[in-house]
């Protein structure tokens, strides 16, 4: 599946900002065997004084920028064409949940794909007894790891309401879980806390959904903005799988990856510091359009 992707993020400041430095993770990823970036450009207005392309520890492409001149607004515009190759596997070769701890212990590396980075608490996803108990209730005896991931994801989809007004980017997983309302970021971070609580390594994925669903299928939640879902480790043979709890599906051709990390803090699209006063507003628009359909 090939998509043309357009993303615009804009910020307006009540008073002019100066000395801004930002780290951007906005460009769809190039992932061998899963996703291929055929073309991509990032336009920034005003033009930054410094601009540098970097890779973070997890292999995510990022752009560091800095401004010297005063400015009262910033706009970031991405235009990309992506070929999405990944499909959800129909075979379950993952071990039983009771065997996963041994397989994690047998992984003798600390490379970016190592499950060790994703099995314990992270800065935005602390350990939660409540969410661990929720996951344990859905992990029936004899289930494989993949079956547990699906059961937890489907449970959260049924028990949480998608509500863009209920939370913001700083809402903690515990707060969103208590309210049973939230957006894709909340669904993803709650599911990660649930899975880690029962020993399943789980990562946060940022990306996009196709804007228009196939004929006869319902529109997916979160398709008009950047999206988030979960990546979980299913043992040596099965490796990593991705599940979208907001829409109760294993990830396949409708999802386009930008970045992966331990939680939202590792993949936030725009992060930085600046000097200003007063309030600020932001807006975002996303289009993910299939090519040739």
Secondary structure, DSSP 8 states (H G I E B T S, - for coil): -EEEEEEEEEEEEEEEEEEEEEEE--S---BTTTEEEEEEEEEEES--SEEEEEE-TT--EEEEEE--S-EEEEEEEEEEEEEE-----S-----BHHHHHHHHHT----STT-GGGGSS-BTTB---HHHHHHHHHH--TT-BHHHHHHHHHHHHHHHSEE-TTT--TT--HHHHHHHTEE-HHHHHHHHHHHHHHTT--EEEEEEEE-SS--TTS---TTTTS-EEEEEEE--TTT-EEEEETTTTEE--TTEEEEEEESSHHHH-SEEEEEE--S-EEEEEEEEEEETT-
